[in-house]
Amino acid sequence: MKIAILGAGAREHSIAKAFIDSGFDTLVVPGNDGMKWSGIPIKKVQETADEILDATISFAPDIVIVGPTEYMVLGIVDKLKAKGIKVIGATSKSAMLEADKVFAKEFMVKHSIPTPRFRIVHTLSQLERALKEFEPPYVIKIPTLQGGKGSFILPTISEALDIGAKVITSGFEGMWSEGLVVEEFTPGEEYAVQVLISSGDYVILPMVWEYQRLYDHGRGPNTGGMGAVAPIRIDDRLFGLIKDLVGKTIKAMLKESLAYEGFLYLGVMAANNGIKVLEYNVRLGDPETEAIVPLDSAGFVRMIKDTAFGRLPENLKPFGASVALSLVSEGAPYHYTDSVLKIVGSMENIYFDHVQEEEGMLHVSGWRPCVVVGKGNTYNEAVKEAYKKAEEVIFEGKFYRRDIGESLL
Ligand code: GLY
């Protein structure tokens, strides 16, 4: 059976590895040079809808898995489906649940899905008024895709005004809605709830903790993700509440013709005043995927196959624990330092992201060149393995958090 995986990052690398290990004829479009170095077949093309579609269709895959939301927004899922190809991924309409934060908030309100209190603002004076309604820190969400960096948590009103004013005065250029979300900051325990939607029903994957901020103990700017630990065991009461949120969401998606075969990610906050949905993503998280797939890669492959062929899959049966650790470049998440990347050891458990081959060497080509994964029977073993692996990847300005998994030990 032939599988095409669309995307160019560490998430797609870990998915491709699972399919190759299960003996599938696998191609990643467009992939990256690090994947090629790891023995994963890639078809390098420009990241435009036409080039991605052409390369995918000429591979004649039985199933296509679409990784990034950007591709879904471009209508790649819709176009492949129109050709009768089985696809795991959201339609361009459904992708608005992630791409357009205003659309997502209105969806939640319409269907009584608990979410932190918010205001949608269109003008500078509305922005100022809304910020005064809330206490610091201030949360601002902009209605576009920003690689996981479209939500800002700002300590002062003046910083929040600054960010908001830039978007408002640009006339919401490049945004999906002409409005900003100003949201009440909601402290608590945050969970990455990843769901596979299949035939109008769903399966909730084992829970993951992820670490968004650049520095230890949740300090510094939001990034696309600095680490993840899985599986996280939660008590039955909390799981029941999470199940309610997921059930309500899927029911509402079916009602609004927004359901699809593919992954939905709910950023859920268990706060003192209840459990709430912070955001939806219409894809698997990154590095959450790199943490969860290796725990039962054959099970993951089976889930995709069942979903593509119209069967509700059985859940993963994760064995042990795993830790995914993002290795980032000095200047992350906004800049990077161009340098050569070397591996001293095996390529196993290294998933590449922003790297590029130049003159026979791999170079860092973005803020996060790779993610390393440690697995073990216990969290302790998995943490040790991940940090050991991090030492085997060498590049100038390498930086990573030192507290991933710490609170579980
Ligand atoms: N790690 C968060 C995300 O993938 O959006």
Boltz pocket constraint, residues with backbone or C-beta under 6 A from the ligand:
constraints:
  - pocket:
      binder: B
      contacts: [[A, 148], [A, 210], [A, 223], [A, 224], [A, 225], [A, 281], [A, 284], [A, 285], [A, 286], [A, 287], [A, 288]]
      max_distance: 6.0
